[in-house]
Amino acid sequence: MTFTQTELDALKQAYASGALRVTHEGKTVEYGSEADLLRRIRVVEGELNNSSGQNCSLVSFASFSRG
């Protein structure tokens, strides 16, 4: 599936305004919750980053042992 920056912008704008309905290129999608919308934003961001060759930010936690 191909995503565009304008689609991502529309998703982010809806999220920022508290809306769950997003219209982009004549198509309207209503998300069940803010969590669903945020998950879609993360998917689109990840796909755009992968297609542009950018690496995704990864978080890791260090652990230490004194023994």
C-alpha positions as CSV (number, residue, x, y, z in Angstrom):
1,M,0.0,0.0,0.0
2,T,1.3,3.4,-0.9
3,F,1.0,6.3,1.5
4,T,1.6,10.0,0.9
5,Q,2.7,12.9,3.1
6,T,-0.6,14.6,2.5
7,E,-2.4,11.6,3.9
8,L,-0.2,11.7,7.0
9,D,-0.8,15.4,7.4
10,A,-4.6,14.8,7.2
11,L,-4.4,12.1,9.9
12,K,-2.3,14.3,12.2
13,Q,-4.6,17.2,11.7
14,A,-7.6,15.1,12.7
15,Y,-5.8,13.7,15.7
16,A,-4.7,17.2,16.9
17,S,-8.3,18.5,16.6
18,G,-9.8,15.5,18.4
19,A,-11.7,14.3,15.3
20,L,-12.1,10.6,14.5
21,R,-13.2,11.2,10.9
22,V,-10.6,11.8,8.2
23,T,-11.3,12.8,4.6
24,H,-8.5,12.5,2.1
25,E,-8.7,12.5,-1.7
26,G,-12.4,12.1,-1.6
27,K,-12.4,9.1,0.8
28,T,-13.7,9.4,4.4
29,V,-12.7,7.0,7.1
30,E,-14.0,7.1,10.7
31,Y,-11.8,5.6,13.3
32,G,-13.3,3.9,16.4
33,S,-11.0,5.7,18.9
34,E,-8.1,8.1,19.2
35,A,-5.9,5.0,19.8
36,D,-7.0,3.6,16.4
37,L,-6.2,6.9,14.7
38,L,-2.8,7.2,16.4
39,R,-2.0,3.6,15.4
40,R,-2.8,4.5,11.8
41,I,-0.5,7.5,12.0
42,R,2.3,5.4,13.3
43,V,1.8,2.8,10.4
44,V,1.8,5.6,7.8
45,E,4.9,7.3,9.3
46,G,6.7,3.9,9.4
47,E,5.9,3.2,5.8
48,L,7.0,6.7,4.6
49,N,10.2,6.4,6.6
50,N,10.9,3.0,5.1
51,S,10.2,4.1,1.6
52,S,12.4,7.2,1.9
53,G,15.3,5.1,3.3
54,Q,15.1,6.7,6.8
55,N,15.6,4.6,9.8
56,C,12.9,4.5,12.4
57,S,13.8,5.6,15.9
58,L,14.4,2.8,18.2
59,V,14.3,2.9,22.0
60,S,16.3,0.5,24.1
61,F,16.9,0.3,27.8
62,A,20.2,-0.5,29.3
63,S,20.5,-2.9,32.1
64,F,23.4,-3.2,34.5
65,S,24.6,-5.8,36.9
66,R,27.1,-5.5,39.7
67,G,27.5,-9.2,40.0
